Amino acid sequence: METIQIILLAIVQGLSELLPISSSGHLVLTPLVLGYELQSLAFDVALHLGTLAAVMAYFYREILTMLSAFGDSLIQRRLTSPEAGLAWMILLATLPVVILGLPFKAVLEWLRNDPGLITLVIAGNIIGYGLLLGIADRLGRRVRDEFSLGWRQALIIGTCQALAIIPGTSRSGITMTAALFLGLTRKAAARFSFLLSIPAILMAGGLEGLELVQSPDPVDWQPFWLGGIIAFAVAYLTIHFFLRFIERIGMLPFVLYRLVVGGLILFLLV
């Protein structure tokens, strides 16, 4: 891979993974638009691990508090604090990814072998789920925080997260959409979405990393490290400014962006 391609893809990933605009879709579209060969899924996972590190660095206090509270709840066999409840809801919301991840990954691999079809799927998902995000932002009551989620709501959000394996959906976008429909504030929806990304990306990165280590073919690790570091830096800044301004600006700019991008893709296909 060329260095400029690595840098561009890392910047795209750092922005699009956490904004509700679809990182997987942009990671497929960027090389297609710029004329590069489509990068491997392993490189995509390396970029996702960079954004994962940014989430963990940004929320490290909350993560440590939740882990401690989770341990206390296991020892005492009851929820000892709101943080313990949130940790359990994140764990529960991760189950649909565990169950549906491999089947959806097979679909993704199949789609990546057909550039025309995957581009059409991306366009449809970008537009469709973008409109759904706008409806959720408009109709959602926005009165609850992430600590108020129950097990049913957690499973709903987690099931939506599993759908995001298909490019164009947006993991952050669809989980925020579900959270907004369930009455969470914009900031609470974003925070839960970011925290929920941690186990999902860890599992995907672990599986892909294991395959690389076991591969008999030589692996050039330099693009992975460079892309991951750049994605980390961009993602950290993205989290900071997104949480700072989301209550003020709402989801409309991202909805409009998705409609424009999806429309352009369909126009170019035609």
N, C-alpha and C positions, 0 to 999 in steps of 0.2 A: 504493500500500500504506500502511496505517496504521502509525504508528511503533511501537505496541505489538505489532503483528503481526511487524514486522521484528525487534524485540528478542527476542520469544518464539522465533521460528524460528532466530535466530542462537544462542540458548542451547541449543536442542534440537540443532542441528547440532554445536556445540562439544562437547557431551557424547556424542552418539550416533555421531558419525563414528569416534571412537577407542575407545569401549567396544563390546563385541561384541553390540550390540543393534539395529543397522540404522538408519543415518542416513536413507537414502532412504525407508524405510518411515515413519519418524517425521515426515519433512518432508511426506509426503503425508497422513498421518493427522491431524497437528496442525490444519491449516486445516479439514479435514472435520469434526473434532470440535468446533472452536470456531466453525464457521459462516463462516469466511472463504473468499473465492474462492481456488482453488488457484493458488499463485504460479508464475511462469514457470520453465522449466528454467534460464534464464540467471541468475536470482536464486539458485537452488540451487547453480549452479556458483560464483557469487560467494562463497557461504558455504563451499563446499568449498575455495576458494582461501584463505580465512581460516584454515581448519584446516591447510591445507598450509603456510602461513607459520609457524604455530605449531610444526609438526613440524620444519621447517627451522631455526627459531630454537632449539628445544630440543636438536637433534642437530647443531648446526652444526660442532662439533669433529669428530665422527665423519664428517660429510659431507666436510669439507675433507680429512681424512686419506684417505678412500676415493677422492676425486677425484685426489689426488696419487699414490696407489698405483696407481690405474687407469691414469693417464698413464705411470707407470714401466713397468707391465706391457705397454703398447702399444709402448713404445720398445724394451724388452728382449725382447719376444715370449715372455714366460713370466710365470707368477704370482710376483710378487716378495714377497708378504706375505699374511697372512690377510685384511687389509683389501682388497687387490686382488681376491682371490677372492670376497669378499662383494659387492664392486661389480659383478663380472661376473654373479654369481647374481641380483642385483636386476635387472640389465639383461635377463638371460635370462627371468626370471619375468615381465617386462613384455610380452614378445612375445605371449602369448595375448590380452591386452587389445587390442593393436594389431590382431590378426587378427579378433577376435570383437566388438570394441567397437561398430562401426557396425551390424552385424546386431542386436545386443542393444539398441542405442539405438532402433532402429526398433520393436522389440517394446515398449520402455518407452513410447515416444510413443503407440503404439496402446492400451496399457493405461491411460494417463492420460486417454484420452477416454471411459473407461467406469468411473466411480467405484465401482460395485458390484463389478465384476470385479477391479479393482486392489486393492480392500480385501480381497477374498477371497484373492487371491494373496499379499498382504502377511501376512495372518493365517496362512496355511499355511506360508509361508517362515519366519516368526518362530518358530512352534512346531517345525517340522521341523528347521530348522538349529540351533535352540536345543537340542533333544534330542541332535543330533549333536555339538554342542560339549560337552555334558555327558559323553557317551560317550568322546570324545577325551580330556577332562580326567581321566576315571576310568581309562582303559586305557593312555594314553600313558606311556612309560617316563620321560620328563622327565629325560634324562641328557645331552643335547647342547646346544651353543650354536649361535648363528646362523652362526658361521664354519665349521661342519662340514658345511653343506649342499652337496650335489653338484648337477650339472646336471639329473638326473632329478627330484630333490626340488624344485628351484627351479621346474621346469616344472609339476609337480603343483600347487604352491602358486599359481603364476601362473594356471593354468587355473581354479582355484577362484576366484581374484580376479575373473576375467572374468564369472563367474556372478553376482557381486554387483551388476551393473548392474540386475538385476531387483529391485525393491523388496522389502524384508523379509528379504533374505538376510544383509546386513551384510558389507561388505568386510573390516573388521577381524575380524569373527567367523569368517567362513569361512576366511580365511587363517590365523588362529590355530588353528582346528580342524585344518586340514591339517598345520600345523607340529607340533601336539601329537601327532597320529597318527604323525608321522615321528620322534618321540622328543625334540623340543626341550623345554626347560624352559619354564615359563609366561612368564618374563621374556624369554627369548630369542625365543619365538614372538611376543610383543608387539612387541619391538624390530624384528624383521624385518618384521612387518606394517606398522609405522609407517613404516619406511624405504621399503618397497615402495610405499607410497601416493604418494610424491613424484612419480615419473615418470607414474603413472596420472592423478593429478589435474592435473598440468601439461599433459598432452595434452588432457584434457577441457576444462580452462579455456582453453587456447589456441584450440581449435576453436570454442568458444562465443563467446569474445571476438572472434575474427575475424568471426564472423557478425554480432555486434552492431556492430562498426566499419563493416562493409560495408552494414549495413541503411540504407535510405533514410529510415526512420521515426526521429523524435527519441527519444533514450534518456535516461531519468532515472537518472543515475548515483548520486544520493545514497543511495537504499536499498541499492545494492550496496556502497558504501563503509561505511555504518553497519553493515550486517549482517556484512560481512567483518571489521571491526575487533572487534566483539563476539564473533564466532565464534573469532577468533584468541585473545582473552584467555581465554575459557572452555576452549578446546582445550588451551592451554598448561598450565593448572592440571590439566586432566584427565590429560594425559600424566604429569605429575609424580606425582600421587597414585596413578594406576593402576600405574605401574612400582614405586612404593614399596611397595604393599600386595598386589600380585597373587599373589606366592608364598605369602603368608600366608592370603589369603581364598579363593583359587582361583576357578574359574569358576561355581561353584554359584549365587551370588547373581544372576548375569546369566542363567543358564539358567532359574531360577525366575521372574525378571522377564519373560523372553520368553514363558514358558508362561502367565503371568497375563495379559499384554497380548494375546497371541494368542487366548486363551480368551475374554476380554472382547469382542474384535472379533467373533468368531464368534457369541457370545451376542447382541450387538447386531444382527448381520445377520439372525439367526433371529427 
